[in-house]
Amino acid sequence: MYKFKFADIGEGLHEGVVAEIYKNVGDKVSEGDSLFSVETDKVTSDIPSPTEGVIKEVLMKVGDTIHVGDEIYHIDNGSGESAPAEEDKNPQKSSEEAASVVGDIKVSNEIIDLSSMKSSSKAQKGDIRKGKVGSSVRLQDGKLITPFARSLAAEKGIDLSNVQGSGSNGRILVKDIENFKGAPSPQTNQVNSAAAPVKSSSEDVRVKVAPIRKAIASAMKTSWSTVAYTNLVNEVNMTKLWDERKLMVESVLAKTGVKITFTAFAAKATAIALKEFPNLNAKYDEATNEIIQFGSVHLGLAVDTPKGLMVPVIKNADSKSVVEIAKDIIDLAVKARDGKLTMPEMQGGTFTLTNYGSAGAFFGVPVINVGEMGIIGTGAIVDRVYSDKNGNFYNGKVMNLTTAADHRWVDGADIGRFNMRVKELLENPAMMGVL
């Protein structure tokens, strides 16, 4: 008998909410088959079976919060003896290796009210113990559908007979409902229009808080309560970079297939400055009372997604060109918004860049990512009329640049000099190069 425990699937992730259960008591499974999916602080993951056999017991239900080390499945694999979970066999396994055992990881791209799936009666609890709750439901036409997908289809008024499932054995998944382009069920529309009351504009609405939002809230609270914030701002004359980028963007695109953005230049300038100010590319080790200055710059990039802020990491940004950084930014941003980031792509950041200018903001006070020494923020680029030393007026471009850092470990003068160095590089783009 194999006693399968929930393993640590990534740095800092200690618990998750059971989103869907694919295999139940009596089901035969092969090694690698998806057993269930779990929504954690950062991602939704399909958890594969570590062995082949027959499911004998399911020790969880949809909506449960499970913790690392909890037994979740008992699988009869013919061994006759209780086997330890994978993480017990390899106690020294690194977080990256642990991440590899969870299979295909995707960013959570849905928020579903799990309360409707919880049982309240003794009969329902009995069904859970027998493995009947959380498994796929078979429709009248023989199609299989997950409970979440069925609930979402009902909410959207979708006729399931028209939906093609993309899961195993044609199972209809949540993504199939979300991507369905057909017409809603006429019967459902008639019922809704006849029976559903029209909400008044003053009616309260309750929105279920997803684990990713709870994680963001926790990180923000921890940052503000533990960091001694100092925020310094400089005004950057972006005129030269604006003009030079305009001249080169099409030729670079034709040569490399990459469209260079202002964010790529800001990231390159930040990486250069961090190598010159290693006390900012660092973290405080509380256990040893030491400042660890990182040898490479792994630059976190704050990305706005429909389900919350994600911070994928541009690895070794200090050794990459503007074009290489631009390509990484595009790839990571697309993955973040499409829900395809892997855990390693979100780990290991040493400093963060946020571009609140993309939302039209001129100035902001960025929040430091917990464990890092600082963060730099770029505002919107706006028009400004300048005068030179001879009294001649000309039109230019300007951007506010803010550096927030932990004043416990970095002096204000260094924060100011770092911000000034990034400003200098942005105002003289030839110092950074492109390719």
Secondary structure, DSSP 4 states (H G I P E B T S, - for coil): -EEEE----STT--EEEEEEE---TT-EE-TT-EEEEEE-SSEEEEEEPSS-EEEEEE---TT-EEETT-EEEEEE-S--S-B--HHHH-TT--HHHHHHTT-SEEE------GGGG---SHHHHHHHHTT-SSSPEEPTTS-EE-HHHHHHHHHHTB-GGGPPP-SGGG-B-HHHHHT--SPBPHHHHHHHHHHSPPPPTT-----PPPHHHHHHHHHHHHHHHH--EEEEEEEEE-HHHHHHHHHHHHHHHHHHS----HHHHHHHHHHHHHHH-TTTSEEEETTTTEEEE-SS--EEE-EEETTEEE--EETTGGGS-HHHHHHHHHHHHHHHHHT---GGGGS--SEEEE-GGGGT-S---PPPPTTSSEEEEE---EEEEEE-TTS-EEEEEEEEEEEEEETTTS-HHHHHHHHHHHHHHHH-GGGT---
